[in-house]
Amino acid sequence: MTKRSLVIGASGGIGAALADRCREDGEVVTLSRSRNGLDVTDERSIERVFSTIEGPFDRVLIAIGILTAERETPEKKVSECEAAELAQLFTVNAIGPLLVLKHLLPHLPREHPVRIGVLSARVGSIGDNGLGGWYAYRASKAALNQYVRSFAIEMQRSHDDAAVLALHPGTVATPFTAKFQGRHKTVEPDEAARNIVAVLDAHGPGDTGRFFDQNDEPIEW
């Protein structure tokens, strides 16, 4: 079935791969900072960029995020936490995607299915946190998960056939994860994109507001 997809954050490694995958089954509209001037830390920028596109979309993928801001690696101890770093990760990883969802809403169809996937991370799961550390990144992704959950509940009230999911793509072999690829099994961007799109397309309104990994396994909050 032909789909019309929107990929936000399409200039990054996983975002570009998601756009390529979506082109296989329809039209794709892409948005990014480098190509469209989309600055998710500035709501005026988000509003301006979204005013240039036309919906509706059948599938939306939001691939926005940073691992660190000024630091080279995430914090290992609370003594390494700094207010500016914490605030910047919250702004980019949680508040930015939420504002994107806010301005996306008018472009979503009410009369036919829509699937929205927001890339999160397993380390954002509080229940799965057995190692500690990575304070800013973990907390910002946990906040993102809560935003996704709340948005999914709101969408249920007006869009009968919508599903909004938080999705963990695994450790994707991109510059974003270059410093950690030796510690975790990695997956190439094109494979990760296929996995993520397959998971998103497999779920309907009954699963909206849930959190899944790249293998379609649920992740605890």
C-alpha positions in Angstrom: 0.0 0.0 0.0 1.3 3.4 -1.0 2.0 5.7 2.0 2.9 9.3 2.5 5.5 9.6 5.1 7.1 12.5 7.1 10.6 12.0 8.5 11.8 14.7 10.9 15.6 14.7 11.6 16.3 13.2 8.2 19.8 14.5 7.8 21.2 12.2 10.6 22.4 8.7 10.1 19.3 6.9 11.2 17.0 9.7 9.9 18.4 9.5 6.4 18.0 5.7 6.4 14.4 6.0 7.6 13.7 8.4 4.7 15.2 5.9 2.2 13.2 3.1 3.6 9.9 5.1 3.5 10.6 6.0 -0.2 10.2 2.3 -1.0 6.5 2.5 -0.4 5.5 6.0 -1.3 6.2 9.7 -1.1 8.4 11.1 1.7 8.7 14.6 3.0 11.9 15.3 5.0 12.7 17.9 7.6 16.0 18.7 9.2 18.1 21.5 10.6 20.7 21.3 7.8 18.2 21.3 4.9 15.2 23.2 6.2 16.6 25.2 9.2 14.5 23.3 11.7 15.8 24.2 15.1 13.8 22.1 17.7 15.1 24.4 20.5 13.2 27.3 19.0 9.4 27.0 18.7 9.2 29.8 16.2 11.5 27.8 13.9 9.3 24.7 14.3 6.2 26.7 13.5 7.8 28.3 10.4 9.1 25.0 9.0 5.8 23.2 9.5 4.0 26.0 7.8 5.8 25.1 4.6 4.5 21.5 4.4 1.2 20.0 3.6 -0.4 17.0 5.1 -2.0 14.6 5.7 0.6 12.0 6.4 0.1 8.2 6.9 3.4 7.6 8.7 5.6 10.0 10.8 9.0 9.2 12.2 10.7 11.6 14.5 14.5 11.0 14.8 15.7 13.9 16.9 18.3 13.7 19.7 21.8 14.2 21.0 23.9 12.1 23.3 25.8 14.9 24.9 25.9 18.7 24.5 29.3 20.0 25.7 30.7 16.8 27.2 32.6 14.2 25.2 30.8 11.3 26.9 27.8 11.0 29.2 28.2 11.4 32.9 29.3 8.3 34.9 28.8 10.0 38.4 26.4 12.6 39.8 29.5 14.7 40.6 29.9 15.2 36.8 26.4 16.6 36.3 26.2 20.2 35.2 23.0 22.2 35.0 23.6 23.5 31.5 24.3 20.1 30.1 21.2 18.7 31.8 19.0 21.5 30.5 20.3 21.3 26.9 19.6 17.5 26.7 16.1 18.1 28.0 15.5 20.8 25.5 16.7 18.8 22.5 15.7 15.3 23.4 12.3 15.9 25.1 10.9 19.4 24.7 11.9 19.6 21.1 10.1 16.4 20.0 7.0 17.5 22.0 6.8 20.8 20.3 7.3 19.0 17.0 4.2 16.9 17.9 2.3 20.0 18.8 2.8 21.6 15.4 2.4 18.2 13.6 -1.1 17.7 14.9 -2.9 19.8 12.2 -1.2 17.7 9.5 -2.5 14.4 10.8 -5.6 12.7 9.2 -8.7 12.0 11.3 -10.4 9.9 8.7 -7.8 7.2 8.0 -4.9 5.5 9.8 -1.8 7.3 10.9 1.3 5.8 12.6 3.7 8.0 14.5 7.1 6.7 15.7 9.3 8.7 18.0 12.8 7.4 18.4 13.7 7.0 22.1 16.2 4.8 23.8 16.2 1.8 26.1 18.3 3.8 28.6 15.2 6.0 29.1 13.4 3.1 30.8 13.5 3.6 34.6 12.6 -0.1 35.1 15.5 -1.2 32.9 18.1 1.0 34.6 20.4 -1.3 36.4 23.7 0.5 35.7 23.1 4.1 36.6 25.1 7.0 35.1 24.2 8.8 31.9 22.1 11.2 33.9 21.2 13.8 31.3 20.6 11.3 28.5 18.6 8.8 30.5 16.4 11.5 32.1 15.8 13.3 28.9 14.6 10.1 27.2 12.5 9.2 30.2 10.8 12.6 29.8 10.4 12.0 26.1 8.7 8.7 26.8 6.2 10.4 29.1 5.5 13.1 26.5 4.9 10.4 23.9 2.5 8.5 26.3 0.5 11.7 27.0 0.3 12.7 23.4 -0.9 9.2 22.4 -3.7 9.5 25.0 -4.7 12.9 23.7 -4.7 11.6 20.1 -7.1 8.8 21.0 -9.8 11.4 21.7 -9.8 12.8 18.2 -8.1 10.3 15.9 -9.7 6.9 16.1 -7.1 5.1 14.0 -3.9 6.5 15.3 -1.0 4.8 17.0 1.8 6.8 18.6 4.8 4.7 19.7 8.2 5.3 21.4 10.8 3.2 19.6 14.3 2.0 20.5 16.3 1.4 17.3 19.2 -0.4 19.0 22.8 0.8 18.8 23.0 2.1 15.2 26.4 2.3 13.6 26.5 6.1 13.1 28.8 8.9 14.3 26.2 9.4 17.1 27.3 6.1 18.7 30.9 5.9 17.5 32.4 6.0 20.9 30.3 3.1 22.2 30.1 0.7 19.3 32.8 -1.6 20.7 30.7 -2.2 23.9 27.4 -3.1 22.2 26.2 -5.0 19.2 25.6 -2.5 16.5 23.3 -2.5 13.5 23.8 -0.7 10.2 21.4 2.3 9.6 19.5 0.7 6.7 18.8 -2.4 8.8 17.8 -0.4 11.8 15.5 1.7 9.6 13.8 -1.4 8.2 13.3 -2.8 11.7 11.8 0.4 13.0 9.4 0.9 10.1 8.3 -2.7 10.4 7.6 -2.3 14.1 5.7 0.9 13.6 3.6 -0.4 10.8 2.7 -3.6 12.7 0.9 -1.8 15.5 -2.5 -0.1 15.6 -4.6 1.9 18.0 -4.7 -0.9 20.6 -0.9 -0.4 21.2 -0.8 3.4 21.1 1.4 5.0 23.8 3.6 1.9 24.2 7.4 1.5 24.0 9.0 -1.1 21.7 12.5 -2.1 20.7 13.8 -2.8 17.2 12.7 -6.5 17.5 9.1 -5.6 18.4 9.6 -6.5 22.0 7.9 -4.2 24.6 10.2 -2.2 26.9 9.1 -1.4 30.5 8.7 2.2 31.4 
